[in-house]
């Protein structure tokens, strides 16, 4: 039983690592967030911790690709860079979701 749980955790971690950019787009599709929120939401929702050294460079890459926009929120206690998904990001997310659904259907087929 413990071996099964460990294997399931390993699979979940591997999927989260490989799909982290899409997980971030999905979270930002729900609401704009700052980097630390993304780190904590990822841990809460997927049980996997990705630290600042992983998240912030990925956010910068997604922004360069045009999937995200960012603005500075200077009204909070601490200035925060808030990320939001763009139309290009939403289209990419939709395409990825459709592709993953097709893969899952194929995996379920006998």
RAJO-V109403 format. One record per run of one state. SS is the DSSP state (hx for helix, st for strand, lp for the rest). FROM is the first residue (numbers start at 1). LEN is the number of residues. If there is no record, write none. Layout:
{{SS;FROM;LEN} {SS;FROM;LEN}}
This chain:
{{lp;1;1} {hx;2;17} {lp;19;1} {hx;20;11} {lp;31;2} {st;33;2} {hx;35;12} {lp;47;5} {hx;52;13} {lp;65;3} {st;68;6} {lp;74;6} {st;80;6} {lp;86;1} {hx;87;22} {lp;109;2}}
